[in-house]
Amino acid sequence: MDRSEPTVVLVHGAWADGSSWQRVIPLLLNKGIPVIAVQNPTTSLAEDVAATQRALDAIKGPVVLVGHSWGGAVITQAGVDPKVKALVFVAAFAPEAGESVGDPVGAHAAPPGLSRITEEGTNFLRMSVDGFVHDVAQDLPGDEARVLAVVQAPLAKTTFGEKVTEAAWTARPNWYVVSTEDRAVSVDLQRELAARMEAKTTELNASHMSLLSMPEAVADIIVDAVAATAPLQESLVTADW
């Protein structure tokens, strides 16, 4: 893909896949913004970063890199690619260099969702159905939350202990979306991370899955990051997709 306008690359979180962005993607495409959704294996930080890097390698122009939840750690590391011009964190982790996701999580009171995690074999974890219904996607209809539980990918136990070696957010403009009704990631932690990054911050009255329950608001924030990176031309906004 060789384009002069920014491409948005979307990175999903733990216990999820690229379909997490299914309601945001059409809104971006309708603005004429090119989009790629990464499919992370959620088997390690390194392998998730590698999956994101493959997507970046296919793009010739600038990139706005967006991460949800665990995807924030992935874009923190992968975002050092020089094509990445801005970062958007959606209820997402943003470790410092030498820090793991588990470090700041352990410094805050555990949100209810962390008690809903179950083991799969000896090396992987799943979020329970009750966890999705009551703590991860409680502002979605119950049937939709149950579908998220069905399609989730298991998460390697080791991921939250793996440390990032570089933090892209220290050298790029950042946007942060806080979910004020989040029961999966500490709201206080989200605010703390946003302040540490000096991110342009928006608070949404949403669950952890704001990208599904409030997709228009999330898309608007991504569009703002795209416009700040390279203001959209009228021809782009009205492009025929």
MARLOSE-871544 format. One record per residue: x, y, z of N, C-alpha, C in turn. Coordinates in steps of 0.2 Angstrom, whole numbers. Layout:
! MARLOSE-871544
   n_X   n_Y   n_Z  ca_X  ca_Y  ca_Z   c_X   c_Y   c_Z
     X     Y     Z     X     Y     Z     X     Y     Z
...
This chain:
! MARLOSE-871544
   n_X   n_Y   n_Z  ca_X  ca_Y  ca_Z   c_X   c_Y   c_Z
     4    -6     0     0     0     0     4     6     0
     4    10    -5     8    16    -6     3    22    -6
     3    26    -1    -2    32    -1     2    37     3
     0    43     1     3    49     5    -1    51    11
    -7    50    11   -11    51    17   -10    46    23
   -11    47    29   -10    42    34   -15    36    33
   -12    30    35   -16    24    35   -17    23    43
   -23    21    45   -24    19    52   -23    11    52
   -19    10    57   -18     3    59   -21     1    66
   -25    -3    66   -29    -5    72   -26   -11    75
   -25   -11    82   -22   -17    85   -26   -19    91
   -29   -25    91   -34   -27    96   -31   -29   102
   -35   -30   107   -32   -32   114   -32   -39   115
   -32   -41   122   -31   -48   124   -39   -51   124
   -39   -57   123   -45   -61   123   -50   -58   117
   -47   -56   112   -51   -53   106   -47   -55   100
   -50   -52    94   -47   -52    88   -49   -46    84
   -47   -45    78   -47   -39    74   -55   -37    73
   -59   -42    74   -66   -40    73   -69   -35    79
   -65   -34    84   -66   -29    89   -67   -22    86
   -64   -21    80   -65   -14    77   -70   -14    72
   -75   -19    72   -79   -20    66   -84   -14    65
   -85   -10    71   -90    -4    70   -86     2    69
   -80     2    71   -75     8    69   -73     8    62
   -71     3    59   -68     2    53   -73     6    47
   -79     4    47   -84     7    42   -84    15    42
   -84    17    49   -84    25    50   -77    28    47
   -72    25    48   -66    27    45   -65    27    37
   -68    21    35   -68    20    28   -72    25    24
   -78    27    27   -83    32    25   -80    39    24
   -74    40    28   -71    46    28   -65    46    23
   -64    40    19   -59    39    15   -52    38    18
   -52    36    24   -46    34    27   -44    27    26
   -39    25    24   -37    18    23   -35    15    30
   -37     9    31   -37     5    37   -35    -2    36
   -31    -4    41   -29   -11    42   -30   -13    49
   -33   -19    50   -34   -22    57   -29   -28    57
   -25   -27    62   -20   -33    64   -23   -38    67
   -21   -44    66   -24   -50    69   -18   -53    73
   -18   -51    80   -12   -53    84   -13   -60    87
    -8   -64    87    -9   -71    90   -10   -71    98
    -8   -66   101    -9   -65   108    -5   -71   112
     1   -72   109     5   -78   112    11   -75   115
    13   -69   114    19   -66   117    19   -58   115
    22   -54   118    23   -47   116    27   -47   110
    32   -51   109    36   -51   103    32   -53    97
    28   -58    98    25   -61    92    19   -56    90
    16   -53    95    11   -48    93    14   -42    90
    20   -40    92    23   -34    89    25   -36    82
    28   -42    81    29   -45    74    24   -44    69
    18   -46    72    12   -46    68    10   -39    66
    11   -34    70     9   -27    69    15   -25    64
    21   -27    65    26   -24    61    25   -27    53
    22   -33    53    21   -35    46    16   -30    42
    11   -28    46     6   -23    43     9   -17    42
    14   -14    46    17    -8    45    22    -9    39
    25   -14    38    30   -15    32    26   -15    26
    20   -16    25    16   -16    19    13    -9    17
    15    -4    22    12     3    21    18     7    19
    18    11    14    23    15    12    23    22    15
    17    24    16    16    31    19    15    31    26
    13    37    29    13    38    36     7    34    39
     8    33    46     3    28    49     1    32    56
    -5    31    57    -8    32    64    -9    25    67
    -6    24    73    -6    17    76   -11    17    82
   -16    13    82   -21    13    87   -21     6    91
   -21     7    97   -21     0   101   -27     0   106
   -30    -5   107   -35    -6   112   -32   -11   118
   -33    -9   124   -31   -13   130   -24   -16   129
   -23   -22   129   -16   -25   128   -13   -23   122
   -17   -21   117   -14   -18   111   -10   -12   112
   -11    -8   117    -7    -2   119     0    -4   120
     1   -10   123     8   -12   124    11   -13   118
     7   -17   113    10   -18   107    12   -12   103
     7    -7   103     9    -1    99    15     3   102
    15     2   109    21     6   112    27     3   109
    28    -3   108    34    -6   106    35    -5    98
    29    -7    94    30    -7    87    29     0    84
    27     5    88    26    12    86    33    15    85
    38    12    87    45    16    85    47    16    78
    43    12    74    44    12    67    43    19    64
    48    22    60    48    29    58    42    31    54
    38    26    51    32    28    48    26    30    53
    27    28    59    21    29    64    22    37    66
    17    41    65    17    48    66    13    50    72
     8    45    74     4    47    80     2    40    83
     0    40    89    -3    34    93    -9    36    96
   -14    31    96   -20    32    99   -21    26   104
   -22    27   110   -23    22   115   -31    22   117
   -34    16   117   -41    16   119   -41    11   125
   -42    14   131   -42    10   137   -37     5   137
   -31     8   135   -25     4   134   -19     5   138
   -15     0   139    -9     0   142    -3     4   138
     1     7   142     6    11   138    13    11   143
    16     5   143    22     4   147    28     9   145
    32    10   150    38    14   149    43     9   147
    49    11   144    54     6   142    56     3   149
    57    -4   148    59    -8   154    53   -10   159
    47    -8   157    41    -9   161    37   -14   157
    33   -18   161    29   -23   158    22   -20   160
    17   -23   157    10   -22   158     8   -23   165
    11   -29   168     9   -31   174    12   -26   180
    17   -22   178    20   -18   183    15   -12   186
    12    -8   181     7    -3   183     0    -7   185
    -2   -12   182    -8   -16   184    -7   -18   192
    -2   -20   194    -1   -22   201    -1   -17   206
     0   -11   203     1    -5   208    -6    -2   209
   -11    -4   206   -18    -2   207   -23    -7   209
   -28    -5   212   -33   -10   215   -36   -14   209
   -36   -21   209   -38   -25   204   -46   -24   202
   -47   -22   196   -54   -21   193   -58   -28   194
   -64   -28   194   -68   -34   195   -67   -39   189
   -65   -37   183   -64   -42   177   -58   -46   178
   -53   -44   182   -48   -49   183   -49   -55   187
   -55   -55   191   -57   -61   195   -61   -66   190
   -62   -64   184   -66   -68   180   -62   -72   175
   -55   -72   176   -51   -75   171   -50   -83   173
   -50   -87   168   -49   -94   169   -43   -97   165
   -41  -102   167   -35  -106   164   -37  -110   159
   -33  -110   153   -34  -115   148   -27  -119   147
   -27  -125   149   -21  -129   149   -16  -126   154
   -10  -126   153    -5  -124   158    -2  -117   156
    -3  -115   150     0  -109   147    -4  -103   145
   -11  -104   145   -15   -99   142   -21   -97   147
   -23   -91   146   -29   -89   150   -35   -87   146
   -41   -87   148   -47   -85   145   -51   -80   149
   -55   -76   146   -60   -72   150   -66   -76   150
   -69   -77   156   -75   -81   156   -81   -77   153
   -86   -81   151   -92   -78   148   -95   -73   153
   -95   -75   159   -98   -70   164   -94   -64   164
   -87   -64   163   -83   -59   163   -84   -54   158
   -86   -57   152   -88   -53   146   -94   -49   147
   -99   -53   150  -106   -50   151  -106   -45   156
  -103   -46   162  -103   -41   167   -98   -36   168
   -92   -38   165   -86   -34   167   -82   -31   161
   -82   -34   155   -79   -32   149   -83   -28   145
   -89   -30   143   -94   -27   138  -101   -26   141
  -101   -24   147  -107   -24   151  -112   -18   148
  -110   -14   144  -114    -9   140  -116   -12   133
  -115   -18   132  -117   -21   125  -123   -26   127
  -127   -27   122  -132   -33   124  -129   -39   126
  -132   -43   130  -129   -49   133  -127   -54   127
  -131   -54   122  -130   -59   116  -123   -57   113
  -122   -50   112  -116   -48   109  -110   -49   114
  -111   -48   120  -105   -50   125  -103   -57   124
  -108   -62   124  -107   -69   124  -104   -71   117
  -105   -67   112  -102   -69   105   -94   -67   106
   -93   -61   110   -86   -59   111   -82   -65   115
   -86   -68   120   -83   -73   123   -81   -79   119
   -85   -81   114   -85   -86   110   -79   -85   105
   -78   -80   102   -73   -78    97   -66   -77   100
   -66   -76   107   -59   -74   110   -54   -78   108
   -48   -76   108   -41   -80   107   -38   -80   114
   -36   -86   116   -33   -86   123   -27   -82   123
   -25   -80   129   -19   -76   130   -14   -80   134
    -8   -79   131    -2   -83   135    -1   -80   142
     0   -84   147     1   -82   153     7   -77   154
    12   -78   150    18   -74   151    17   -67   149
    12   -65   145    12   -59   141    13   -53   146
     9   -53   151     9   -47   155    15   -46   159
    20   -51   159    26   -50   162    32   -48   158
    30   -48   151    35   -46   146    36   -38   146
    43   -36   146    44   -29   146    45   -26   139
    43   -20   138    44   -17   132    51   -14   132
    55   -14   127    62   -11   127    62    -4   124
    57    -1   121    56     6   119    49     8   119
    48    14   121    41    17   122    40    22   116
    37    20   111    36    25   105    32    31   108
    28    31   113    24    37   115    28    43   117
    35    41   119    39    47   122    41    52   116
    40    50   110    43    54   104    38    55    99
    31    54   101    26    55    96    20    58    99
    16    62    95     9    64    98     5    58   100
     1    59   106    -3    54   108   -10    56   110
   -15    51   108   -22    52   110   -23    46   115
   -28    48   120   -30    43   125   -37    43   126
   -41    37   125   -48    37   127   -49    33   133
   -51    36   138   -52    33   145   -60    31   145
   -61    24   147   -67    22   148   -69    22   155
   -74    27   157   -75    28   164   -79    23   168
   -82    18   164   -86    13   167   -82     6   166
   -75     7   165   -71     1   164   -71    -4   170
   -72   -10   169   -72   -15   174   -67   -20   173
   -63   -19   168   -57   -24   166   -50   -21   167
   -50   -14   165   -43   -10   166   -45    -5   171
   -41    -4   176   -42     2   181   -43     8   178
   -48    12   179   -49    19   177   -44    23   179
   -42    23   186   -37    27   188   -30    26   184
   -29    20   183   -23    18   179   -23    21   172
   -29    21   169   -30    24   162   -28    31   163
   -31    35   167   -30    42   168   -23    43   170
   -20    39   174   -12    40   175    -8    39   169
   -10    34   165    -6    33   159    -6    39   154
   -13    41   153   -14    47   149   -10    53   151
   -10    55   158    -6    60   160     1    60   159
     4    54   160    11    52   160    13    54   152
     9    52   148    10    53   140     9    60   138
     6    64   142     3    70   140    -1    70   134
    -5    65   134   -10    63   128   -16    68   128
   -18    69   122   -24    72   121   -30    67   124
   -33    69   129   -37    64   132   -45    65   132
   -48    60   130   -56    60   130   -58    55   135
   -63    56   139   -66    51   143   -73    50   140
   -75    43   140   -81    41   137   -85    37   143
   -91    38   143   -95    34   148   -96    27   145
   -91    23   145   -92    17   142   -88    11   146
   -90     5   144   -86    -1   146   -79    -1   143
   -76    -6   145   -69    -8   142   -70    -8   134
   -76   -10   131   -77   -11   124   -80    -5   121
   -78     1   123   -80     7   120   -80     7   112
   -75     4   109   -75     3   102   -80     0    99
   -84    -4   103   -91    -7   100   -97    -4   103
   -97    -1   109  -102     2   112  -103    10   110
   -97    13   108   -97    20   106   -93    21   101
   -94    17    95   -89    17    90   -88    24    86
   -94    28    86   -93    35    83   -88    39    87
   -89    39    93   -84    43    97   -77    41    97
   -76    34    97   -69    32    96   -66    34    89
   -71    33    84   -69    34    77   -67    42    76
   -71    46    80   -70    53    79   -63    55    82
   -61    52    87   -54    53    90   -49    51    86
   -50    45    82   -45    43    78   -44    47    72
   -50    50    69   -50    55    64   -46    61    66
   -47    63    72   -43    69    75   -36    68    74
   -34    62    76   -26    60    76   -24    60    69
   -28    57    64   -26    57    57   -26    65    54
   -31    69    56   -31    76    53   -25    80    56
   -23    78    62   -17    82    65   -10    79    62
   -10    73    60    -4    71    57    -3    73    50
    -9    73    46    -9    76    39   -16    78    37
   -18    84    38   -25    86    37   -28    83    31
   -34    81    32   -37    77    26   -39    82    21
   -38    80    14   -41    84     9   -48    83     7
   -51    88     4   -58    86     3   -59    80    -2
   -55    79    -6   -55    74   -11   -55    67    -7
   -51    67    -2   -50    61     2   -56    59     6
   -59    65     9   -65    64    13   -71    61     9
   -71    63     2   -77    61    -2   -75    55    -6
   -69    52    -5   -67    46    -9   -73    41   -10
   -73    38   -16   -78    33   -17   -75    26   -15
   -77    23   -10   -75    16    -8   -80    11   -10
